[in-house]
C-alpha cells in the first residue's frame, strides 16, 4: 500500500495492529482505518519496531522519522511523522 501522498511533517497515523500474523501487511478497512499485521510477537518492542518499518516503507520515509506517540503496549498505536 502506498501512502506517500500522506507523508507531510506533523502528520499523525492511528493504526490497529495484529501481532503474530502469518504475513506482514498494511491495509485500510471500509471505514478508512489503517491496519497493520506483523509477524513479530509483542515482546520487548519487537512488534512496535516492525510496525514502524512497515509504515515508513509505505510512506516512503526513514523509520527514524516516525515517533510512537501512544500505544506502546496497546494494539491501537499513534505515530507522528517528524
C-alpha positions in Angstrom: 0.0 0.0 0.0 1.4 3.4 -1.0 0.8 6.3 1.5 3.4 8.7 0.0 0.7 11.4 -0.5 0.1 11.5 3.3 3.8 11.9 4.2 3.9 15.5 5.4 5.7 16.6 8.6 3.5 16.6 11.6 1.0 14.0 10.1 -0.5 11.6 12.6 -1.3 8.0 11.8 -3.5 5.9 14.0 -3.2 2.1 13.4 -4.7 -1.1 14.6 -2.0 -3.8 15.0 -2.3 -7.5 14.7 0.8 -9.2 16.2 2.0 -12.7 15.4 0.3 -12.7 12.0 1.2 -15.2 9.3 2.0 -12.5 6.8 3.0 -8.9 7.4 1.0 -6.2 5.7 -0.7 -2.8 5.7 -4.3 -2.1 4.6 -7.4 0.1 5.2 -10.8 -1.2 6.2 -14.1 0.0 4.8 -14.2 2.8 7.4 -10.7 4.1 6.4 -8.9 2.8 9.5 -5.3 1.7 8.9 -4.4 -1.8 10.0 -1.0 -3.5 10.2 -0.3 -7.2 10.6 3.2 -8.0 11.9 4.9 -11.4 12.3 6.7 -10.4 15.5 5.5 -11.1 18.9 4.6 -8.1 21.1 7.7 -8.6 23.3 10.4 -6.1 24.1 9.2 -3.7 21.5 9.8 -6.0 18.5 6.2 -5.6 17.1 6.4 -1.8 17.5 9.6 -1.7 15.5 8.2 -3.9 12.8 5.1 -1.6 12.6 7.4 1.4 12.4 9.3 -0.2 9.5 6.2 -1.2 7.5 4.6 2.3 7.9 7.8 4.0 7.0 8.1 1.9 3.8 4.5 2.8 2.8 5.1 6.5 3.4 8.5 6.5 1.7 10.4 7.9 4.7 13.1 6.7 7.1 11.8 4.7 10.1 13.6 7.1 12.4 11.2 9.9 11.3 8.2 8.1 12.8 7.7 8.7 16.5 5.4 6.5 18.6 3.2 8.9 20.5 1.0 6.5 22.3 0.0 2.8 22.4 3.4 1.2 23.0 1.6 -1.6 24.9 -1.7 -1.5 23.0 -3.0 -2.8 19.7 -4.0 0.8 18.8 -1.0 2.9 18.1 -0.5 6.5 17.1 2.6 7.6 15.2 3.7 11.1 14.3 5.9 11.9 11.3 8.7 14.2 12.3 
